[in-house]
Amino acid sequence: MIEALPIQPDEICEVLNMKVYPNPLFSQGKRSNCQISYDVPLDKPGEISIYNIKGQFQQKWQINGTGELRLDTSNYNSGVYLLQLKSAGKEIERKLSIVK
């Protein structure tokens, strides 16, 4: 027999999630957009920042809850970029490769 245990609100796990598609991105003409989907706790707004391989800041978005961003990479050079999601005192990172 399986018994459900009560969960208190302060015991709920606050999970951060971020996916980047397509990755690698073969950027050509109209195909210069990639999609960033994210999931952060509703009561803990966050931000997604992009840095180039040298650690130089490129762009930032303020986010909340679950959603998607469309990143136009037409002004980005070929290379590897780091996407960093911060929320609720936690942080996750993903790499994005852009090929032109």
OpenMM code with the backbone's topology and positions (N, CA, C; nanometers):
from openmm import Vec3, app, unit

residues = "MET ILE GLU ALA LEU PRO ILE GLN PRO ASP GLU ILE CYS GLU VAL LEU ASN MET LYS VAL TYR PRO ASN PRO LEU PHE SER GLN GLY LYS ARG SER ASN CYS GLN ILE SER TYR ASP VAL PRO LEU ASP LYS PRO GLY GLU ILE SER ILE TYR ASN ILE LYS GLY GLN PHE GLN GLN LYS TRP GLN ILE ASN GLY THR GLY GLU LEU ARG LEU ASP THR SER ASN TYR ASN SER GLY VAL TYR LEU LEU GLN LEU LYS SER ALA GLY LYS GLU ILE GLU ARG LYS LEU SER ILE VAL LYS".split()
positions = [
    Vec3(0.0836, -0.1179, 0.0000),
    Vec3(0.0000, 0.0000, 0.0000),
    Vec3(0.0886, 0.1250, 0.0000),
    Vec3(0.0534, 0.2184, -0.0842),
    Vec3(0.1278, 0.3444, -0.0936),
    Vec3(0.0505, 0.4507, -0.0175),
    Vec3(0.1211, 0.5211, 0.0672),
    Vec3(0.0580, 0.6247, 0.1481),
    Vec3(0.1144, 0.7614, 0.1085),
    Vec3(0.0263, 0.8557, 0.0826),
    Vec3(0.0689, 0.9914, 0.0481),
    Vec3(0.1068, 1.0664, 0.1751),
    Vec3(0.2179, 1.1337, 0.1678),
    Vec3(0.2621, 1.2136, 0.2811),
    Vec3(0.2299, 1.3598, 0.2569),
    Vec3(0.1826, 1.4311, 0.3583),
    Vec3(0.1524, 1.5737, 0.3389),
    Vec3(0.2809, 1.6533, 0.3173),
    Vec3(0.2730, 1.7529, 0.2306),
    Vec3(0.3876, 1.8394, 0.2015),
    Vec3(0.3527, 1.9811, 0.2447),
    Vec3(0.4418, 2.0385, 0.3202),
    Vec3(0.4253, 2.1765, 0.3631),
    Vec3(0.4756, 2.2689, 0.2528),
    Vec3(0.4156, 2.3882, 0.2375),
    Vec3(0.4589, 2.4797, 0.1303),
    Vec3(0.6082, 2.5093, 0.1293),
    Vec3(0.6715, 2.5173, 0.2466),
    Vec3(0.8138, 2.5487, 0.2494),
    Vec3(0.9021, 2.4290, 0.2145),
    Vec3(0.8406, 2.3109, 0.1929),
    Vec3(0.9153, 2.1917, 0.1563),
    Vec3(0.9137, 2.1650, 0.0063),
    Vec3(0.8391, 2.2450, -0.0697),
    Vec3(0.8292, 2.2247, -0.2131),
    Vec3(0.9627, 2.2596, -0.2785),
    Vec3(1.0101, 2.1709, -0.3612),
    Vec3(1.1381, 2.1913, -0.4296),
    Vec3(1.1228, 2.3003, -0.5357),
    Vec3(1.2106, 2.3961, -0.5338),
    Vec3(1.2087, 2.5030, -0.6328),
    Vec3(1.3065, 2.4661, -0.7436),
    Vec3(1.2525, 2.4230, -0.8557),
    Vec3(1.3336, 2.3738, -0.9661),
    Vec3(1.3475, 2.4808, -1.0738),
    Vec3(1.4675, 2.4963, -1.1244),
    Vec3(1.4932, 2.5839, -1.2376),
    Vec3(1.5160, 2.4959, -1.3598),
    Vec3(1.4646, 2.5399, -1.4742),
    Vec3(1.4829, 2.4637, -1.5968),
    Vec3(1.5019, 2.5608, -1.7129),
    Vec3(1.5917, 2.5263, -1.8048),
    Vec3(1.6127, 2.6082, -1.9236),
    Vec3(1.6594, 2.5169, -2.0373),
    Vec3(1.5970, 2.5334, -2.1549),
    Vec3(1.6343, 2.4570, -2.2738),
    Vec3(1.6575, 2.5536, -2.3885),
    Vec3(1.7522, 2.5203, -2.4742),
    Vec3(1.7856, 2.6034, -2.5903),
    Vec3(1.7727, 2.5172, -2.7156),
    Vec3(1.6954, 2.5677, -2.8152),
    Vec3(1.6733, 2.4909, -2.9377),
    Vec3(1.6705, 2.5846, -3.0577),
    Vec3(1.7288, 2.5546, -3.1683),
    Vec3(1.8210, 2.4435, -3.1912),
    Vec3(1.9591, 2.4763, -3.1345),
    Vec3(2.0317, 2.3742, -3.1052),
    Vec3(2.1651, 2.3901, -3.0507),
    Vec3(2.2494, 2.2714, -3.0947),
    Vec3(2.3457, 2.2898, -3.1842),
    Vec3(2.3965, 2.4172, -3.2338),
    Vec3(2.2994, 2.4837, -3.3315),
    Vec3(2.3117, 2.6158, -3.3400),
    Vec3(2.2295, 2.6958, -3.4306),
    Vec3(2.3130, 2.7295, -3.5542),
    Vec3(2.2676, 2.6831, -3.6702),
    Vec3(2.3327, 2.7156, -3.7966),
    Vec3(2.2616, 2.8386, -3.8516),
    Vec3(2.3141, 2.9559, -3.8192),
    Vec3(2.2502, 3.0834, -3.8462),
    Vec3(2.2741, 3.1296, -3.9891),
    Vec3(2.1630, 3.1379, -4.0682),
    Vec3(2.1717, 3.1846, -4.2062),
    Vec3(2.0430, 3.2581, -4.2401),
    Vec3(2.0531, 3.3859, -4.2737),
    Vec3(1.9364, 3.4636, -4.3151),
    Vec3(1.8244, 3.4606, -4.2134),
    Vec3(1.7086, 3.4099, -4.2560),
    Vec3(1.5920, 3.4054, -4.1677),
    Vec3(1.6046, 3.3006, -4.0576),
    Vec3(1.7023, 3.2142, -4.0699),
    Vec3(1.7224, 3.1091, -3.9701),
    Vec3(1.8226, 3.1549, -3.8647),
    Vec3(1.8042, 3.2738, -3.8113),
    Vec3(1.8987, 3.3257, -3.7132),
    Vec3(1.8389, 3.3330, -3.5734),
    Vec3(1.7244, 3.2684, -3.5531),
    Vec3(1.6604, 3.2707, -3.4223),
    Vec3(1.6734, 3.1366, -3.3518),
    Vec3(1.6942, 3.1420, -3.2216),
    Vec3(1.6857, 3.0205, -3.1421),
    Vec3(1.5836, 3.0467, -3.0309),
    Vec3(1.5290, 2.9403, -2.9800),
    Vec3(1.4240, 2.9479, -2.8790),
    Vec3(1.4817, 2.9061, -2.7443),
    Vec3(1.4551, 2.9866, -2.6427),
    Vec3(1.4976, 2.9561, -2.5065),
    Vec3(1.3714, 2.9376, -2.4233),
    Vec3(1.3486, 2.8169, -2.3748),
    Vec3(1.2337, 2.7933, -2.2876),
    Vec3(1.2846, 2.7848, -2.1439),
    Vec3(1.2038, 2.8341, -2.0506),
    Vec3(1.2474, 2.8401, -1.9114),
    Vec3(1.1317, 2.8098, -1.8174),
    Vec3(1.1680, 2.7734, -1.6953),
    Vec3(1.0712, 2.7467, -1.5900),
    Vec3(1.1361, 2.7839, -1.4575),
    Vec3(1.0781, 2.8843, -1.3903),
    Vec3(1.1241, 2.9266, -1.2577),
    Vec3(1.0018, 2.9392, -1.1672),
    Vec3(1.0186, 2.9344, -1.0351),
    Vec3(0.9047, 2.9497, -0.9447),
    Vec3(0.8336, 3.0835, -0.9686),
    Vec3(0.7003, 3.0808, -0.9688),
    Vec3(0.6217, 3.2025, -0.9940),
    Vec3(0.6530, 3.3142, -0.8961),
    Vec3(0.6780, 3.2798, -0.7717),
    Vec3(0.7005, 3.3821, -0.6694),
    Vec3(0.8474, 3.4229, -0.6584),
    Vec3(0.9316, 3.3716, -0.7481),
    Vec3(1.0743, 3.4040, -0.7461),
    Vec3(1.1193, 3.4485, -0.8850),
    Vec3(1.0936, 3.5739, -0.9231),
    Vec3(1.1363, 3.6211, -1.0555),
    Vec3(1.2861, 3.5977, -1.0763),
    Vec3(1.3237, 3.5872, -1.2020),
    Vec3(1.4641, 3.5608, -1.2316),
    Vec3(1.5102, 3.6360, -1.3533),
    Vec3(1.6272, 3.5988, -1.4005),
    Vec3(1.6822, 3.6608, -1.5199),
    Vec3(1.7647, 3.5595, -1.5974),
    Vec3(1.7668, 3.5801, -1.7291),
    Vec3(1.8532, 3.5020, -1.8173),
    Vec3(1.9517, 3.5989, -1.8806),
    Vec3(2.0798, 3.5674, -1.8682),
    Vec3(2.1860, 3.6506, -1.9259),
    Vec3(2.2670, 3.5677, -2.0233),
    Vec3(2.3212, 3.6347, -2.1247),
    Vec3(2.4057, 3.5689, -2.2238),
    Vec3(2.5438, 3.6338, -2.2211),
    Vec3(2.6469, 3.5468, -2.2214),
    Vec3(2.7859, 3.5911, -2.2231),
    Vec3(2.8580, 3.5191, -2.3365),
    Vec3(2.9542, 3.5870, -2.3982),
    Vec3(3.0350, 3.5185, -2.4988),
    Vec3(3.1407, 3.4338, -2.4286),
    Vec3(3.2184, 3.3618, -2.5050),
    Vec3(3.3169, 3.2687, -2.4486),
    Vec3(3.4235, 3.3410, -2.3654),
    Vec3(3.4422, 3.4703, -2.3898),
    Vec3(3.5384, 3.5495, -2.3130),
    Vec3(3.4781, 3.6032, -2.1838),
    Vec3(3.3495, 3.5733, -2.1601),
    Vec3(3.2830, 3.6208, -2.0383),
    Vec3(3.2246, 3.7596, -2.0515),
    Vec3(3.2197, 3.8142, -2.1725),
    Vec3(3.1659, 3.9485, -2.1946),
    Vec3(3.0133, 3.9423, -2.2060),
    Vec3(2.9467, 4.0278, -2.1298),
    Vec3(2.7998, 4.0331, -2.1285),
    Vec3(2.7460, 4.0702, -2.2666),
    Vec3(2.6386, 4.0027, -2.3100),
    Vec3(2.5769, 4.0289, -2.4392),
    Vec3(2.4338, 4.0815, -2.4269),
    Vec3(2.3515, 4.0169, -2.3434),
    Vec3(2.2095, 4.0513, -2.3373),
    Vec3(2.1478, 3.9921, -2.2103),
    Vec3(2.0337, 4.0527, -2.1649),
    Vec3(1.9665, 4.0037, -2.0439),
    Vec3(1.8157, 4.0198, -2.0567),
    Vec3(1.7406, 3.9245, -1.9973),
    Vec3(1.5946, 3.9313, -1.9893),
    Vec3(1.5503, 3.9069, -1.8460),
    Vec3(1.4477, 3.9778, -1.8027),
    Vec3(1.3821, 3.9508, -1.6752),
    Vec3(1.2703, 3.8506, -1.7024),
    Vec3(1.2594, 3.7453, -1.6217),
    Vec3(1.1603, 3.6407, -1.6452),
    Vec3(1.0846, 3.6077, -1.5180),
    Vec3(0.9723, 3.5377, -1.5347),
    Vec3(0.8915, 3.4926, -1.4221),
    Vec3(0.8058, 3.3752, -1.4678),
    Vec3(0.7982, 3.2692, -1.3892),
    Vec3(0.7130, 3.1554, -1.4230),
    Vec3(0.7702, 3.0716, -1.5361),
    Vec3(0.6814, 3.0306, -1.6267),
    Vec3(0.7183, 2.9462, -1.7401),
    Vec3(0.6973, 3.0244, -1.8687),
    Vec3(0.7911, 3.0155, -1.9613),
    Vec3(0.7748, 3.0885, -2.0869),
    Vec3(0.8842, 3.0556, -2.1858),
    Vec3(0.8843, 3.1333, -2.2942),
    Vec3(0.9829, 3.1170, -2.4004),
    Vec3(1.0333, 3.2532, -2.4461),
    Vec3(1.1581, 3.2557, -2.4847),
    Vec3(1.2197, 3.3742, -2.5443),
    Vec3(1.2691, 3.3362, -2.6821),
    Vec3(1.2683, 3.4316, -2.7714),
    Vec3(1.3258, 3.4094, -2.9037),
    Vec3(1.4485, 3.4987, -2.9139),
    Vec3(1.5635, 3.4364, -2.9348),
    Vec3(1.6894, 3.5087, -2.9432),
    Vec3(1.7280, 3.5257, -3.0894),
    Vec3(1.7360, 3.6515, -3.1333),
    Vec3(1.7809, 3.6825, -3.2690),
    Vec3(1.9332, 3.6891, -3.2667),
    Vec3(1.9974, 3.5963, -3.3333),
    Vec3(2.1432, 3.5880, -3.3314),
    Vec3(2.2081, 3.6518, -3.4539),
    Vec3(2.1320, 3.7265, -3.5316),
    Vec3(2.1874, 3.7851, -3.6542),
    Vec3(2.3050, 3.8789, -3.6264),
    Vec3(2.3118, 3.9392, -3.5079),
    Vec3(2.4228, 4.0286, -3.4736),
    Vec3(2.5302, 3.9599, -3.3896),
    Vec3(2.5181, 3.8297, -3.3707),
    Vec3(2.6162, 3.7544, -3.2936),
    Vec3(2.7170, 3.6904, -3.3883),
    Vec3(2.8413, 3.6817, -3.3458),
    Vec3(2.9445, 3.6128, -3.4225),
    Vec3(2.9346, 3.4622, -3.4004),
    Vec3(2.9950, 3.3853, -3.4890),
    Vec3(3.0049, 3.2412, -3.4669),
    Vec3(3.0829, 3.2170, -3.3384),
    Vec3(3.0435, 3.1158, -3.2653),
    Vec3(3.1150, 3.0826, -3.1423),
    Vec3(3.0257, 3.0192, -3.0388),
    Vec3(3.0823, 3.0015, -2.9200),
    Vec3(3.0112, 2.9412, -2.8080),
    Vec3(2.9704, 3.0519, -2.7112),
    Vec3(2.8455, 3.0468, -2.6677),
    Vec3(2.7914, 3.1449, -2.5742),
    Vec3(2.7378, 3.0718, -2.4517),
    Vec3(2.7411, 3.1395, -2.3384),
    Vec3(2.6921, 3.0837, -2.2136),
    Vec3(2.5626, 3.1531, -2.1756),
    Vec3(2.4555, 3.0758, -2.1570),
    Vec3(2.3282, 3.1287, -2.1090),
    Vec3(2.3179, 3.0945, -1.9616),
    Vec3(2.2889, 3.1933, -1.8807),
    Vec3(2.2857, 3.1767, -1.7362),
    Vec3(2.1480, 3.2176, -1.6844),
    Vec3(2.0807, 3.1258, -1.6154),
    Vec3(1.9504, 3.1543, -1.5553),
    Vec3(1.9696, 3.1629, -1.4050),
    Vec3(1.9235, 3.2733, -1.3444),
    Vec3(1.9319, 3.2928, -1.1991),
    Vec3(1.7925, 3.3202, -1.1447),
    Vec3(1.7579, 3.2503, -1.0355),
    Vec3(1.6302, 3.2721, -0.9671),
    Vec3(1.6355, 3.2038, -0.8314),
    Vec3(1.5723, 3.2630, -0.7343),
    Vec3(1.5591, 3.2047, -0.6002),
    Vec3(1.6943, 3.1665, -0.5392),
    Vec3(1.7974, 3.2462, -0.5674),
    Vec3(1.9293, 3.2189, -0.5125),
    Vec3(1.9992, 3.0995, -0.5760),
    Vec3(1.9435, 3.0485, -0.6863),
    Vec3(2.0033, 2.9353, -0.7570),
    Vec3(2.0423, 2.9785, -0.8973),
    Vec3(2.1228, 2.8951, -0.9620),
    Vec3(2.1737, 2.9303, -1.0950),
    Vec3(2.1964, 2.8042, -1.1769),
    Vec3(2.1580, 2.8094, -1.3057),
    Vec3(2.1924, 2.7019, -1.3983),
    Vec3(2.2492, 2.7657, -1.5249),
    Vec3(2.3289, 2.6903, -1.5974),
    Vec3(2.3916, 2.7416, -1.7188),
    Vec3(2.3750, 2.6412, -1.8325),
    Vec3(2.3658, 2.6949, -1.9538),
    Vec3(2.3617, 2.6147, -2.0748),
    Vec3(2.4529, 2.6790, -2.1772),
    Vec3(2.5111, 2.5988, -2.2637),
    Vec3(2.5948, 2.6508, -2.3729),
    Vec3(2.5133, 2.6557, -2.5008),
    Vec3(2.5403, 2.7575, -2.5814),
    Vec3(2.4796, 2.7717, -2.7131),
    Vec3(2.5920, 2.7891, -2.8139),
    Vec3(2.5926, 2.7057, -2.9168),
    Vec3(2.6903, 2.7177, -3.0255),
    Vec3(2.6225, 2.7793, -3.1469),
    Vec3(2.6835, 2.8861, -3.2005),
    Vec3(2.6318, 2.9527, -3.3190),
    Vec3(2.7332, 2.9342, -3.4313),
    Vec3(2.6847, 2.8835, -3.5450),
    Vec3(2.7682, 2.8608, -3.6615),
    Vec3(2.7116, 2.9409, -3.7771),
    Vec3(2.7935, 3.0274, -3.8369),
    Vec3(2.7490, 3.1097, -3.9512),
    Vec3(2.8240, 3.0725, -4.0750),
] * unit.nanometer
topology = app.Topology()
chain = topology.addChain("A")
for resn in residues:
    res = topology.addResidue(resn, chain)
    for name in ("N", "CA", "C"):
        topology.addAtom(name, app.Element.getBySymbol(name[0]), res)
